Amino acid sequence: MDVQSIVGYTIGLAGLIYAIYQGREYKKLKSYNRSEAWIIYENVNNLTGGIQFILKKYKEVHSASMNIEIIEYIARNDTFAQNLIKETIRQIQLSEPRFNMDTIKHWISLGKISETQEKYFNQFVVDDFNVKK
């Protein structure tokens, strides 16, 4: 075996080892992104609930003398939080291996998402009826 062959095999082996390493790192990164998307979804969902609670309480306490500016400010923040929920669901859709109606129903049964959020998740289901398997 000559020097060129040894060098070629060594470079090939190093490339294979590096490819295996990169594959493992890619899987870890995908798992991390999926986990982060779910954590952000939970936090934004809690934020939205808090904003809606604040609006309800404000209306109860100040029913006689409501400040329209405060109500508009709370409503804008609620809209912003709803948009964040949709963006987070999009991130979940991109990071989950399967994202379809059955998966969403399964998540509801597990308590991972609420039935009230199902309509938002359904907006991100891709129609795969015409895809050949």
C-alpha positions as MATLAB code, in Angstrom:
seq = 'MDVQSIVGYTIGLAGLIYAIYQGREYKKLKSYNRSEAWIIYENVNNLTGGIQFILKKYKEVHSASMNIEIIEYIARNDTFAQNLIKETIRQIQLSEPRFNMDTIKHWISLGKISETQEKYFNQFVVDDFNVKK';
ca = [
       0.000    0.000    0.000;
       1.477    3.340   -0.982;
       1.407    6.660    0.902;
      -1.365    8.138   -1.232;
      -3.672    5.226   -0.419;
      -2.968    5.510    3.315;
      -3.581    9.262    3.241;
      -6.776    8.729    1.212;
      -8.099    6.097    3.619;
      -7.217    8.276    6.605;
      -9.015   11.296    5.149;
     -11.995    9.117    4.213;
     -12.171    7.632    7.728;
     -11.880   11.092    9.294;
     -14.686   12.321    7.020;
     -16.890    9.388    8.009;
     -16.288    9.978   11.718;
     -17.022   13.684   11.286;
     -20.235   12.900    9.375;
     -21.427   10.607   12.172;
     -20.605   13.293   14.723;
     -22.489   15.948   12.722;
     -25.496   13.632   12.380;
     -25.677   13.211   16.144;
     -25.315   16.949   16.706;
     -28.084   17.610   14.183;
     -30.437   15.236   16.025;
     -29.645   16.954   19.331;
     -30.301   20.353   17.801;
     -33.640   19.231   16.353;
     -34.661   17.841   19.742;
     -33.593   21.048   21.462;
     -35.569   23.196   18.986;
     -38.684   21.051   19.472;
     -38.363   21.321   23.240;
     -37.862   25.095   23.095;
     -40.905   25.538   20.854;
     -43.098   23.702   23.373;
     -41.698   25.681   26.319;
     -42.314   28.979   24.523;
     -45.835   27.816   23.609;
     -46.605   27.086   27.283;
     -45.255   30.436   28.430;
     -47.069   32.468   25.778;
     -50.273   30.535   26.405;
     -49.997   31.431   30.106;
     -49.295   35.049   29.170;
     -52.416   35.186   27.009;
     -54.513   33.767   29.829;
     -53.079   36.359   32.204;
     -53.819   39.225   29.827;
     -57.404   38.046   29.356;
     -57.798   37.707   33.130;
     -56.498   41.268   33.626;
     -58.965   42.595   31.063;
     -61.858   40.777   32.728;
     -60.899   42.011   36.210;
     -60.372   45.566   34.992;
     -63.832   45.604   33.467;
     -65.326   44.223   36.702;
     -63.555   46.680   39.015;
     -63.873   49.752   36.803;
     -67.220   49.075   35.160;
     -68.498   52.546   36.053;
     -65.406   54.451   34.930;
     -63.425   52.532   32.339;
     -60.429   54.150   30.713;
     -60.594   53.370   26.992;
     -56.815   53.794   26.598;
     -56.153   51.055   29.150;
     -58.630   48.702   27.492;
     -57.050   49.362   24.082;
     -53.584   48.756   25.519;
     -54.649   45.467   27.087;
     -56.386   44.427   23.851;
     -53.271   45.217   21.784;
     -51.165   43.102   24.120;
     -53.680   40.278   23.881;
     -53.487   40.447   20.072;
     -49.697   40.426   20.234;
     -49.763   37.368   22.526;
     -52.189   35.586   20.164;
     -49.802   36.239   17.268;
     -46.938   34.823   19.345;
     -48.983   31.693   20.003;
     -49.544   31.231   16.276;
     -45.852   31.744   15.528;
     -44.931   29.243   18.236;
     -47.392   26.705   16.818;
     -45.714   27.201   13.440;
     -42.372   26.418   15.096;
     -43.911   23.301   16.667;
     -45.287   22.278   13.260;
     -41.827   22.614   11.710;
     -40.045   20.752   14.510;
     -42.411   17.838   15.112;
     -41.876   14.678   13.055;
     -45.650   14.401   12.469;
     -48.156   17.238   12.602;
     -51.673   16.261   11.587;
     -55.216   16.130   12.984;
     -54.551   12.805   14.718;
     -51.429   14.172   16.383;
     -53.333   17.240   17.591;
     -56.132   15.056   19.006;
     -53.477   12.962   20.756;
     -51.888   16.077   22.285;
     -55.320   17.169   23.536;
     -55.897   13.751   25.128;
     -52.519   14.036   26.857;
     -53.299   17.551   28.078;
     -50.371   18.956   26.132;
     -52.692   21.468   24.452;
     -56.206   22.590   25.330;
     -59.271   22.058   23.191;
     -59.610   25.836   22.877;
     -56.212   25.951   21.144;
     -57.082   23.146   18.707;
     -58.390   25.602   16.087;
     -55.020   27.394   16.030;
     -53.117   24.121   15.634;
     -55.481   22.978   12.876;
     -54.581   26.078   10.835;
     -51.058   24.699   10.424;
     -51.991   21.192    9.287;
     -50.811   20.634    5.721;
     -53.293   18.894    3.447;
     -51.640   15.614    2.516;
     -54.560   13.825    0.881;
     -52.959   13.911   -2.576;
     -49.474   12.908   -1.501;
     -48.436    9.439   -2.725;
     -47.059    7.205   -0.026;
];
